[in-house]
Amino acid sequence: MIGLTRHLSFWFAALIFGISGVTEPVRADTPIAVLISDSLTSTQRTLHGARKVISRAHQDVTFYKFCLAQSQNDTKPIIDSIRSLSPRLVLTIGSPATKFAKNEFKDIPIVFAGVLYPVLSGFTKSVNRPGGNITGASLDIPTHIQFKYFKQIVPDMQKLGVMYTSATANLISSARIVAQDMGLSLKAIKIEDEKQIPAALDSLAGGVDGIWSVADPELFSPKSTRYILLNALRKGIPFMGFSKYVVESGALFALDFDYKAVGQQAGEIVNRVLAGEVPGKIKVSAVDVIWFHYNEKTAHHINIEIPEDLIAIAKEVYR
């Protein structure tokens, strides 16, 4: 029906104005294809933030939403539908949607939101120069901000530990530089197998003032996460989680973000692309609205006093 309507509209315009040799009608709206990974509340909040910013600047925008989770492994209809729209760009929410769009729409500008580690995931060449037809708003909280909060909670911190796998190895070298710039030394232990975790924790317990964590799916399985949290608590080591859910399970604290704000960042980038900027030259944004979560019970157990200024701004306190 959409294709027939477009054909008739073009035929009528050609009849009125005597246009010949034109193959595409002029649209009255600006179509944007929205590709989401799922229908979770976090996804909807991200999309809401993006749409609000885009619509405020471009009242002629029409959003066409597609959900990968509802495709039942048959994505051809999604590809065909998006192609038929001839969208100005594709806005993706979540890593699966971004990966799909990057593979299928190399000739259409792509702006992503709600993606963790876009460089490590292979979506962009770098943060400052994404390259190609893609850029967006990541879920990454800058490492120096994470370390800054940790030093506020443990003021005499000098040595920081971290465990990682090959999945997050590329994050360690830059984190080490950030740590050095802040007067910290980073002791990083690579985990090849979950059986190495107990020895790694013993090594860290004897030589660091706190343990920092990265969102590493190969390291933090439900079983290993429980083990790490329990033993960090037993050894009295301040452990910084990578999400509020890890704090709820026993980590001392974590930094989290507002999905709506991440969507708003993506919306601002969309507006720049619609204004003519090349996506691959627009810097990937990092989280700019940060929430602090801490576990009061864990703090008492390991004799850590959370600073009053952080208590005052805490988004969630777990007891």
C-alpha positions in Angstrom: 0.0 0.0 0.0 2.8 2.4 0.8 4.5 1.7 -2.5 1.3 2.2 -4.4 0.6 5.5 -2.7 4.1 6.8 -3.5 3.6 5.8 -7.1 0.3 7.5 -7.5 1.6 10.7 -5.8 4.5 10.8 -8.2 2.3 10.2 -11.2 0.0 13.1 -10.2 2.9 15.5 -9.6 4.3 14.6 -13.1 0.9 15.2 -14.7 0.5 18.6 -13.0 4.0 19.9 -13.5 4.9 18.1 -16.7 8.0 16.5 -15.1 9.7 13.8 -17.1 12.6 11.5 -16.5 12.3 11.7 -12.7 12.3 8.4 -10.9 11.7 9.4 -7.3 9.0 11.7 -5.9 9.7 14.4 -3.4 8.6 13.3 0.0 6.8 15.8 2.3 8.3 14.1 5.4 11.7 13.1 6.6 11.6 9.3 7.2 13.8 7.7 9.9 13.9 4.0 10.4 14.1 3.0 14.0 15.5 -0.5 14.7 15.3 -1.7 18.3 16.8 -4.9 19.7 13.9 -5.6 22.1 11.0 -4.0 23.9 12.5 -3.6 27.4 11.7 -0.5 29.4 15.4 0.7 29.1 15.0 0.5 25.3 11.8 2.4 25.3 13.2 5.1 27.5 16.2 5.5 25.2 14.0 5.8 22.2 11.7 8.3 23.9 14.7 10.5 24.7 15.9 10.4 21.1 12.5 11.0 19.5 11.9 14.0 21.8 15.1 15.7 20.8 14.8 14.9 17.1 11.1 16.0 16.8 11.8 19.2 18.5 14.3 20.2 15.8 12.6 18.5 12.9 8.8 18.5 13.0 8.6 16.8 9.6 10.3 13.6 10.8 8.3 10.4 10.6 9.6 7.5 12.7 9.1 3.9 11.4 9.9 1.4 14.1 11.1 -2.2 13.6 11.9 -4.7 16.4 14.5 -7.5 15.8 13.1 -9.5 18.8 9.8 -9.8 16.9 11.3 -10.9 13.6 11.3 -14.7 14.5 14.7 -15.1 12.8 13.2 -13.9 9.5 14.8 -10.5 9.0 14.2 -10.1 5.3 10.9 -8.3 5.7 12.6 -5.8 8.0 15.4 -5.2 5.4 12.9 -4.9 2.6 10.6 -2.5 4.6 13.5 -0.2 5.6 14.8 -0.2 2.0 11.4 0.7 0.7 11.3 3.8 3.0 14.5 5.3 1.6 15.1 6.6 5.1 17.4 9.6 5.8 19.1 7.5 8.4 18.7 4.4 10.6 18.5 4.9 14.4 19.4 1.8 16.3 18.8 1.0 20.0 20.9 -1.8 21.5 23.9 -3.8 20.3 22.0 -6.5 18.3 20.1 -3.9 16.3 23.3 -1.9 15.7 25.2 -5.0 14.5 22.3 -5.9 12.2 22.1 -2.4 10.7 25.9 -2.1 10.2 25.9 -5.4 8.3 22.8 -4.6 6.2 22.8 -0.9 5.5 26.3 0.2 4.6 24.9 2.9 2.3 22.6 4.6 4.9 23.7 6.8 7.8 23.4 4.9 11.1 23.2 6.5 14.6 23.2 4.1 17.5 22.2 4.4 21.2 22.4 2.1 24.1 25.6 0.4 23.0 28.4 -0.7 25.3 32.0 -0.6 24.1 31.3 0.3 20.4 34.9 0.1 19.4 35.4 -3.2 21.1 32.2 -4.5 19.5 33.5 -3.6 16.1 30.9 -1.0 15.4 33.3 1.9 15.1 37.1 2.3 14.4 37.6 4.6 17.3 35.6 6.9 19.6 36.9 10.2 18.1 36.7 9.1 14.4 34.1 6.3 14.1 34.6 6.0 10.4 32.2 4.9 7.7 28.5 5.6 7.9 28.1 5.1 11.7 28.3 6.9 15.0 26.2 7.3 18.1 25.7 7.4 21.9 27.4 4.7 23.9 26.7 3.5 27.4 30.4 3.9 28.4 31.1 5.8 31.5 34.6 7.4 31.1 37.3 5.5 33.0 38.6 8.6 34.7 35.2 9.3 36.2 34.9 5.7 37.5 38.4 6.0 39.2 37.5 9.4 40.5 34.5 8.0 42.4 36.6 5.1 43.7 39.2 7.5 45.1 36.5 9.5 46.8 35.4 6.4 48.6 38.9 5.0 49.3 41.0 8.3 49.6 44.3 6.5 50.3 44.0 4.2 47.3 47.2 3.6 45.5 46.8 0.3 43.8 43.8 -0.8 41.9 43.0 -4.3 40.7 41.0 -5.7 37.8 40.2 -9.1 36.2 39.5 -9.4 32.5 39.3 -11.8 29.6 40.1 -11.6 25.9 36.7 -10.0 25.4 37.7 -6.9 27.3 41.5 -7.0 26.9 41.6 -3.9 24.7 40.2 -1.8 27.5 43.1 -2.5 29.9 45.9 -0.5 28.2 43.9 2.7 28.1 42.7 2.2 31.7 46.3 1.7 32.8 47.2 5.1 31.3 44.2 6.8 33.0 45.2 5.2 36.4 48.8 6.4 36.1 47.6 9.9 35.3 45.6 9.8 38.5 48.5 8.5 40.6 47.3 4.9 40.6 48.9 1.7 39.5 46.6 -0.9 37.9 47.2 -4.6 38.5 45.4 -6.4 35.8 45.0 -10.2 35.7 43.8 -12.0 32.6 41.4 -14.9 33.2 41.5 -17.7 30.6 39.2 -20.0 32.6 36.8 -19.6 35.6 39.1 -21.9 37.6 41.7 -19.2 37.7 39.4 -16.7 39.5 40.2 -17.9 43.1 44.0 -17.5 42.6 43.4 -14.2 40.9 41.4 -12.9 43.8 44.0 -14.2 46.3 46.7 -12.3 44.3 44.7 -9.1 44.2 43.8 -9.3 47.9 47.4 -9.2 48.8 48.4 -6.2 46.7 45.5 -3.8 45.9 43.3 -1.3 47.7 40.3 -2.0 45.6 39.0 -4.0 42.7 37.5 -2.3 39.6 35.3 -4.3 37.2 34.4 -4.1 33.6 31.3 -5.5 32.0 32.8 -8.7 30.7 30.3 -11.3 29.7 33.0 -14.0 29.6 34.1 -13.3 33.2 30.9 -12.4 35.0 28.6 -15.4 34.7 25.9 -15.6 37.4 28.0 -18.3 39.2 31.4 -16.5 39.0 29.8 -13.1 39.9 28.4 -14.6 43.1 31.8 -16.1 43.9 33.7 -12.9 43.2 31.4 -10.8 45.3 31.3 -13.2 48.2 35.1 -13.6 48.4 35.8 -9.8 47.9 33.5 -9.3 50.9 35.3 -12.0 52.9 38.7 -10.5 52.1 37.5 -7.0 52.9 38.3 -5.7 49.5 36.2 -2.7 48.2 34.7 -4.0 44.9 33.3 -1.6 42.3 30.5 -3.2 40.3 29.7 -2.5 36.6 25.9 -2.0 37.2 23.5 -1.3 40.0 22.4 -5.0 39.9 25.9 -6.0 41.0 25.6 -3.6 43.9 22.3 -5.1 44.9 24.1 -8.5 45.0 26.9 -7.2 47.3 29.3 -4.9 45.4 30.3 -1.8 47.4 29.2 0.6 44.7 28.6 1.2 41.0 27.9 4.0 38.6 24.9 3.8 36.4 23.2 6.0 33.8 19.9 7.4 32.6 18.7 5.6 29.4 16.5 8.6 28.5 19.6 10.9 28.6 21.6 8.5 26.4 18.7 8.6 24.0 18.8 12.4 24.1 22.5 12.3 23.2 21.7 10.1 20.2 19.0 12.5 19.2 21.4 15.4 19.1 23.7 13.3 16.9 20.8 12.5 14.6 20.1 16.2 14.2 23.7 16.8 13.2 23.5 14.1 10.6 20.2 15.5 9.2 22.0 18.8 9.0 24.6 17.3 6.7 27.4 16.1 8.9 29.1 12.8 8.0 28.4 10.2 10.8 31.9 8.7 10.6 33.4 12.1 11.6 31.1 12.7 14.6 32.6 11.6 17.9 30.8 8.8 19.8 29.4 10.2 23.0 29.9 8.8 26.4 27.4 8.8 29.3 27.0 12.3 30.7 24.2 11.8 33.3 25.6 9.5 36.0 23.9 7.9 39.0 25.6 6.6 42.1 24.5 3.4 43.8 26.0 1.8 46.9 25.5 -1.1 49.3 25.3 0.1 52.9 25.5 -3.3 54.4 28.7 -4.1 52.4 30.2 -0.8 53.4 29.7 -1.5 57.1 31.0 -5.0 56.7 34.4 -3.9 55.3 34.6 -0.7 57.4 34.2 1.7 54.5 32.6 5.1 55.2 30.8 6.5 52.2 31.4 10.2 51.9 28.5 12.4 52.9 28.4 14.2 49.5 28.0 10.9 47.7 25.3 9.7 50.2 23.4 12.9 49.4 23.3 12.2 45.6 22.9 8.4 45.8 20.2 7.1 43.4 19.8 3.8 45.2 21.0 2.6 48.6 20.9 -1.2 49.1 20.7 -2.4 52.7 
